[in-house]
Amino acid sequence: MNKVKEYLKRYKGLYSVLKGVKTAFMSLCFFLCDSLVYFLILPKFIFSEFTFCKQFKTTSINKLWLTNNRGGGTGAYLKNVLSGEKEYSVLKRINLKGACFHYYVFEASALDRPLFLRPKYFKRVLLTVSQEVHVVSFLNYRHLADIFKIIESISANVVYDVHDFHCVCPSVNLRRGEIFCDFTTCDECVFKIDGNVVHNKEYRNIWRPLLNKVKTIRCFSKSSKELVSRAYPEFSDKIIVEPHSMEYFKTEKISYTPSEFVVGIFGSVSSGTKGKKIVSSFLHYAEGKNIKVCVNGSLSPEDKKFAEESRNIYYYGRYKNFEIQKLLTDQKISAVFFPTACPETFSFTISELILTEIPIACFNVGAQADKISEYKFGKIIPKIGNESIEDSLRAASKLRWS
């Protein structure tokens, strides 16, 4: 292995050339695959575009929802909203893996099947809207400046939902490492967008025309409103706070009394955004101590293996939200640790847990802190550190079981 490293150092120029050839070859493969897919579905595009033109030749779309195909919480939110709508139209941007080309899927209550549209139809769809364009998410969209110019040209009202902080920073979650950047590094942050190097402040200038056009910027928490207002103080009068409805979540309050100190962790904690390193550190800290930890959701492979070998850390895997109350009761959890150190825009996980009246501790950031600071069984963790986390969890537990 050492000989290979020495050889590569010696012939660094050759290594760089080979690396470049590999990158070019992979790009060519993606291009060819995407091109093949494109030509295979070209007839479907032509048929769909003909159907769209025929359907909306004399009629207009009252309200259009703009989103992507990423799913997750945003996808679940839109599905929930549309289930209560008699009339709806949705335009989703689809990116293929190679990203050599993209297309849109148009779904509407007036149609019996989705339509597949090429990018040139994006403007045509928007010009058909008579009342409102509701932007759910622009994640995965490329060439945002061009997209925003099209939106500026339409006569319909535009509403923008803050499901993430994409309009503030390309990092989306406002994080540096695994913690909230708090806007302290904006001058240093540089991103590569559509092949161009863009500073954070230049990036916000791309968004300003859209936010100027927008009638309402809808946030789902007070902290989100404050953060967007810090980035765009000139648009603060357009921002409203309208939390998500929790009517979908039916649960009972917990009624047990724990006999030992048990910490629960819920949700996906296998990525940096959700506190992967913080959770990993806490699991190793708890190993061998008088703390039992029950993880419900997803862990990194390394932490999953560590939990399997531990005597006081238990990994239960993914769960459905309607199972939360039963999991809390079966595991006799004393307090839940919410490890995300980046601002959430609403946090369905914490909202669902609060309805069970389980004690919870979280860091002082985002929508999670908005909720926990006002929750009778909640504690804010003052700093990132295992002792601080344990102390706050025990304090939260005592608020209910003193």
C-alpha positions in Angstrom: 0.0 0.0 0.0 2.9 2.4 0.9 4.5 1.6 -2.5 1.3 2.6 -4.3 1.2 5.9 -2.4 4.8 6.6 -3.2 4.2 5.8 -6.8 1.2 8.1 -7.0 3.2 10.9 -5.3 6.0 10.4 -7.8 3.7 10.5 -10.8 1.2 13.0 -9.5 0.6 14.5 -12.9 -0.3 11.1 -14.4 -2.6 10.4 -11.5 -4.5 13.7 -12.1 -4.8 12.9 -15.8 -6.2 9.4 -15.0 -8.6 10.9 -12.5 -9.8 13.4 -15.1 -10.3 10.6 -17.6 -12.3 8.6 -15.1 -14.5 11.6 -14.4 -15.0 12.3 -18.1 -15.8 8.7 -18.7 -18.4 8.6 -15.9 -20.0 11.8 -17.2 -20.2 10.3 -20.7 -21.9 7.2 -19.3 -24.5 9.2 -17.5 -25.1 11.3 -20.6 -25.6 8.3 -22.8 -27.9 6.6 -20.3 -29.9 9.8 -19.8 -30.1 10.3 -23.6 -31.3 6.7 -24.1 -34.0 7.2 -21.4 -35.0 10.6 -23.0 -35.5 9.0 -26.5 -37.4 6.1 -25.0 -39.9 8.3 -23.3 -40.0 11.0 -26.0 -43.4 9.6 -27.4 -44.8 9.9 -23.9 -43.7 13.6 -23.8 -45.3 14.3 -27.2 -48.6 12.6 -26.2 -48.6 14.4 -22.8 -47.9 17.8 -24.2 -50.7 17.4 -26.8 -53.1 16.4 -24.0 -52.1 19.4 -21.9 -52.6 21.8 -24.8 -56.0 20.3 -25.6 -57.1 20.3 -22.0 -56.1 23.8 -21.2 -56.7 25.5 -24.5 -59.8 27.4 -23.3 -59.6 26.8 -19.6 -57.2 28.0 -16.9 -55.6 26.5 -13.8 -56.9 28.3 -10.7 -54.1 27.2 -8.4 -50.8 25.5 -9.1 -48.5 23.9 -6.6 -44.8 23.9 -7.6 -42.5 21.3 -6.0 -40.0 18.5 -6.6 -40.0 14.7 -6.2 -37.8 14.5 -3.1 -40.6 13.3 -0.9 -39.9 13.4 2.9 -41.7 15.8 5.2 -42.4 18.3 2.4 -43.9 15.5 0.2 -46.1 14.3 3.1 -47.2 17.8 3.8 -48.3 18.4 0.2 -50.1 15.0 0.0 -51.9 15.9 3.2 -53.0 19.3 1.9 -54.1 18.0 -1.5 -56.2 15.3 0.1 -58.6 18.0 1.3 -58.7 19.9 -2.1 -61.5 19.1 -4.6 -59.6 20.9 -7.4 -55.8 20.9 -7.6 -52.9 21.1 -10.0 -49.3 20.1 -9.2 -46.1 20.6 -11.2 -43.1 18.5 -10.0 -39.6 18.8 -11.4 -37.9 15.4 -11.9 -34.1 15.2 -12.2 -32.5 12.0 -13.5 -29.4 10.7 -11.8 -27.0 11.9 -14.4 -28.7 15.3 -14.4 -28.1 15.7 -18.1 -31.7 16.6 -18.6 -34.8 17.0 -16.5 -38.5 17.1 -17.0 -41.8 17.9 -15.2 -44.7 15.8 -14.1 -48.0 17.6 -14.2 -50.9 16.2 -12.0 -54.4 17.6 -11.8 -57.8 16.6 -10.5 -59.1 17.3 -14.0 -56.9 14.6 -15.5 -57.1 10.8 -15.1 -53.3 10.4 -15.4 -50.1 12.4 -14.9 -48.6 14.2 -17.8 -44.9 14.3 -18.7 -43.7 17.6 -19.9 -40.4 18.9 -21.3 -38.7 22.0 -19.7 -40.0 24.3 -22.4 -43.5 23.7 -21.1 -42.7 25.1 -17.6 -43.5 28.7 -18.8 -46.6 27.6 -20.7 -48.0 25.9 -17.5 -47.4 28.9 -15.4 -49.0 31.3 -17.9 -52.1 29.1 -17.7 -52.6 29.9 -14.0 -55.2 32.5 -13.3 -55.2 32.9 -9.5 -52.2 31.5 -7.5 -48.9 29.8 -7.8 -48.0 28.1 -4.5 -44.2 27.3 -4.3 -43.7 24.4 -2.0 -40.0 23.8 -2.8 -37.4 24.7 -5.4 -34.9 22.1 -4.2 -33.5 20.2 -7.3 -34.4 23.1 -9.6 -31.5 24.4 -11.6 -30.9 27.8 -13.2 -33.1 29.5 -10.6 -32.6 33.0 -12.1 -34.3 31.8 -15.3 -37.1 30.1 -13.4 -37.7 33.3 -11.3 -37.8 35.5 -14.5 -40.7 33.3 -15.8 -42.5 33.6 -12.4 -42.0 37.4 -12.5 -43.8 37.5 -15.8 -47.0 35.9 -14.7 -50.1 37.8 -13.5 -51.2 35.2 -10.8 -50.4 35.8 -7.1 -47.4 33.8 -5.8 -47.0 32.3 -2.3 -43.7 30.9 -1.1 -43.5 28.3 1.7 -40.4 28.1 3.9 -40.1 24.4 4.4 -36.4 24.8 4.5 -33.9 27.7 4.2 -33.1 27.2 0.5 -33.9 30.9 -0.1 -31.3 32.0 2.5 -28.4 29.6 1.7 -27.6 26.8 -0.7 -26.7 24.7 2.4 -30.5 24.6 3.0 -30.2 23.8 6.7 -28.0 26.8 7.7 -25.4 24.5 9.2 -21.6 24.6 9.5 -20.6 21.1 10.3 -23.5 19.8 12.4 -24.4 23.1 14.1 -26.3 26.2 13.3 -24.0 28.8 11.5 -26.1 31.7 12.9 -25.1 33.8 9.8 -21.5 34.2 11.2 -19.8 32.8 8.1 -21.9 34.2 5.2 -18.9 36.3 4.0 -16.7 33.1 3.8 -19.3 30.7 2.3 -18.8 30.0 -1.4 -20.9 27.5 -3.4 -20.7 26.1 -6.9 -24.2 26.5 -8.5 -24.9 25.6 -12.2 -21.1 25.6 -12.8 -20.5 29.0 -11.4 -18.8 30.0 -8.1 -21.3 32.0 -6.1 -20.8 33.8 -2.7 -23.7 33.6 -0.3 -24.7 37.3 -0.7 -24.7 36.9 -4.5 -26.9 33.9 -4.1 -29.5 35.9 -2.2 -29.5 38.4 -5.0 -30.7 35.6 -7.2 -33.7 35.1 -4.9 -34.6 38.8 -4.4 -36.6 39.1 -7.7 -38.7 36.1 -6.7 -39.3 37.3 -3.2 -40.2 40.8 -4.5 -42.8 39.2 -6.8 -44.2 37.0 -4.0 -47.3 38.2 -2.2 -46.9 36.1 0.9 -43.9 34.3 2.4 -45.4 31.6 4.7 -43.3 30.4 7.6 -44.3 27.6 10.0 -42.6 28.9 13.1 -41.6 32.2 14.7 -37.9 31.3 14.5 -38.2 30.7 10.7 -39.7 34.1 10.3 -36.9 35.7 12.3 -34.2 33.9 10.2 -35.7 34.8 6.9 -36.2 38.4 8.1 -32.5 38.6 9.0 -31.6 37.5 5.5 -34.2 39.7 3.7 -35.2 42.6 6.1 -36.8 44.4 3.1 -39.4 41.6 2.8 -40.2 41.1 6.5 -43.7 42.7 6.1 -44.6 39.8 3.7 -43.8 37.1 6.1 -46.6 35.4 8.0 -46.4 32.5 10.6 -48.9 29.7 10.0 -48.0 26.5 11.8 -49.0 23.1 10.2 -52.1 21.5 11.4 -51.6 18.5 13.6 -55.1 17.1 13.1 -53.7 14.2 11.2 -52.0 12.8 14.3 -54.2 10.9 16.7 -52.6 9.7 19.9 -53.2 9.1 23.6 -51.1 10.6 26.4 -48.6 8.4 28.1 -49.7 7.1 31.5 -46.8 4.9 32.8 -44.1 5.7 35.4 -40.5 4.8 34.5 -38.6 2.6 37.0 -35.2 3.7 35.6 -33.7 6.5 33.6 -34.4 5.7 29.9 -33.5 8.2 27.1 -35.5 7.9 23.8 -34.3 9.2 20.4 -36.8 9.4 17.6 -36.4 10.1 13.9 -33.7 9.8 11.3 -30.3 10.6 12.9 -28.1 9.1 10.3 -27.1 12.4 8.7 -25.2 15.5 9.8 -28.2 17.7 9.4 -30.1 15.6 12.0 -27.2 15.4 14.5 -25.4 12.2 13.5 -22.1 13.0 15.3 -23.9 14.4 18.4 -25.9 11.2 18.7 -22.8 9.0 18.1 -20.9 10.8 20.8 -23.8 10.6 23.3 -24.2 6.8 22.7 -20.5 6.2 23.4 -20.8 8.5 26.5 -23.9 6.5 27.8 -22.2 3.1 27.3 -21.6 1.6 30.7 -23.3 4.4 32.6 -26.6 4.2 34.5 -28.5 5.4 31.4 -30.5 3.2 29.0 -30.9 4.6 25.5 -33.6 3.5 23.0 -33.2 4.6 19.4 -36.3 4.6 17.2 -35.6 5.7 13.6 -32.4 5.4 11.6 -28.8 5.3 12.7 -25.5 5.3 10.8 -24.2 1.8 10.1 -21.3 2.4 12.6 -23.7 3.5 15.4 -26.1 0.6 14.6 -23.3 -1.9 15.1 -22.2 -0.2 18.3 -25.8 -0.4 19.6 -26.0 -4.1 18.8 -22.9 -4.8 20.8 -23.8 -2.5 23.8 -25.6 -3.7 26.9 -27.6 -0.5 27.6 -28.2 0.9 24.1 -31.0 -0.5 22.0 -31.8 0.1 18.3 -35.4 -0.6 17.3 -35.3 0.7 13.7 -37.9 2.7 11.7 -41.4 3.3 13.0 -44.7 4.8 11.9 -45.9 8.0 13.6 -49.0 6.3 15.0 -46.8 3.9 16.9 -45.1 6.6 19.0 -47.3 6.3 22.1 -46.9 2.5 22.1 -43.1 2.7 21.7 -42.8 5.2 24.6 -44.9 3.0 26.8 -43.2 -0.3 25.9 -39.7 1.1 26.3 -40.8 3.1 29.5 -38.9 6.2 28.2 -38.2 8.9 30.8 -37.3 11.7 28.4 -36.7 12.2 24.6 -33.5 13.7 23.3 -34.0 15.7 20.0 -30.4 16.0 18.7 -30.7 18.3 15.7 -28.5 21.4 16.3 -29.7 23.1 13.1 -32.9 25.1 12.9 -36.0 23.1 12.0 -38.8 25.0 10.2 -41.6 23.2 12.1 -40.5 19.8 13.4 -43.3 17.2 13.0 -41.4 14.8 15.2 -41.3 17.1 18.2 -44.9 18.2 17.6 -46.1 14.5 17.6 -44.1 13.8 20.8 -45.5 16.8 22.6 -49.0 15.5 22.1 -48.1 12.4 24.1 -46.8 14.6 27.0 -43.4 12.9 27.2 -40.6 15.1 28.6 -38.3 16.4 25.8 -34.9 18.2 25.7 -33.5 20.0 22.6 -30.9 22.6 21.7 -31.7 26.3 21.7 -32.3 26.7 17.9 -35.1 26.7 15.4 -38.7 25.7 15.6 -37.8 22.9 18.0 -36.7 25.4 20.6 -39.8 27.5 20.0 -41.9 24.6 21.0 -39.8 23.1 23.8 -39.3 26.5 25.5 -43.1 26.8 25.9 -43.7 23.1 26.7 -44.5 22.2 30.4 -42.3 19.1 30.2 -39.5 20.6 28.0 -35.9 21.7 28.7 -33.5 23.6 26.5 -30.0 22.1 26.4 -27.7 25.1 27.0 -24.7 23.8 25.1 -23.5 20.9 22.9 -21.8 18.4 25.3 -22.7 15.0 26.7 -22.9 16.1 30.3 -25.1 19.1 29.4 -27.4 16.8 27.3 -27.7 14.3 30.2 -28.4 17.0 32.8 -31.1 18.6 30.6 -32.7 15.2 30.0 -32.8 14.4 33.7 -34.2 17.8 34.4 -36.9 17.4 31.8 -37.8 14.0 33.3 -38.2 15.4 36.7 -40.7 18.0 35.4 -43.1 15.0 35.0 -41.8 12.4 37.4 -40.2 14.3 40.3 
